[in-house]
Each structure stands twice: as C-alpha cells, then as structure tokens.
Amino acid sequence: MQKNVYPLYDELKELRGLNGVKDHLSYVSSKQEAYSKRNIAKYLKKAIEQYLPTVKRQDLDHE
C-alpha cells in the first residue's frame, strides 16, 4: 500500500486538501462491498485511480 496507494492519496491531498482525502475515504468506505474487505489495498487503489482523473478534470473546468 505504501508504494502503490499512498502516493495517489498524497496527490489527492495536494489537489483537495486533507478534508478532500477524508471525504473520499468516507465515500468509498460507505460503498465498499463485503468481498472487497479481503484486499483493502487493491480496493483503495482502484477507487483513487478512478477518482483522481475526475478531480483533475474538475480543476481544469474551474480555471
């Protein structure tokens, strides 16, 4: 997780701040299915990889 997931969340923190990270983690936690709890690192990696492009696109739209 440290190598593959944390850097992506660091990027989100730079874009949205710590509250943005907290909001995202709260959202993905609420949507998590039981089967994904066995591999939380893979679940979080997929979630942030899908979310970051949206954040970046929103930032471009607001410039």
Secondary structure as the mmCIF struct_conf table of DSSP 4:
data_model
#
loop_
_struct_conf.conf_type_id
_struct_conf.id
_struct_conf.beg_label_comp_id
_struct_conf.beg_label_asym_id
_struct_conf.beg_label_seq_id
_struct_conf.end_label_comp_id
_struct_conf.end_label_asym_id
_struct_conf.end_label_seq_id
TURN_TY1_P TURN_TY1_P1 GLN A 2 VAL A 5
HELX_RH_AL_P HELX_RH_AL_P1 TYR A 6 LYS A 31
HELX_RH_3T_P HELX_RH_3T_P1 ALA A 34 ASN A 39
HELX_RH_AL_P HELX_RH_AL_P2 ILE A 40 ASP A 61
TURN_TY1_P TURN_TY1_P2 HIS A 62 HIS A 62
#
